[in-house]
Amino acid sequence: MVRDFEDRPIDSALLTDLLDTARRAPSAGHSAATQFVVLTGNDRERYWSLTLADGRRETFSFPRLPHAGALVLVLTDPDHYVSRYAEPDKQRTGLGSGTDAWPVPYWWVDAGAVIQNLLLLAVEQGLGACLFGVFDHESAVKSEFNIPGTKRIVGAIALGYASDAQDRSGRSADRPRPSAADIIHWQGWTPTDQAPR
């Protein structure tokens, strides 16, 4: 994750191509409900003024993150999945009765696949990217940018050109990843100390 960007715009054709390719991830029932709100220029600044208000910008740990050329808000719509699964070819699943019927809320899963595509595509194109949560600002951001009430903001992705300055890692960067032996279970669940090596 890059958190230190040059204040430099990204060509809109490149952004369109990245988003068009990223959206081609699998989705439950081919619901394809992931959408994007792209903020550049003054709209990008409106986002940061809203989410880093009241002097928070001066003490923000990553002061060059707001310089990213574009912010992409990744949206999903749980109601779209319910409607899709109420259609005749999916009706037998019972998932069309409401969001509570879904043991795994695939609107989050599918949006996550799109996000991963976008992050990988950005790196492939020589861009830096940083995924972060909107969290308690979701309602305010939706209102500011006229995002319909049924949509949920899964996260925001800062895209841009990484600066030459030293990029300070996030607070969680030093946490070790589990080893492959700790997460791969062969032929069923096995305690990690009994897994084949």
Secondary structure, DSSP 8 states (H G I E B T S, - for coil): ----B-S----HHHHHHHHHHHT-S--GGG----EEEEE-HHHHHHHHHHHTTTTHHHH-S-TTGGGSSEEEEEEE-HHHHHHHTTSTTTGGGSGGG-GGG-SS-HHHHHHHHHHHHHHHHHHHTT-EEEEE--GGGHHHHHHHTT--TT-EEEEEEEEE-B-SS-----TTTTS----HHHH--TTS---GGGS--
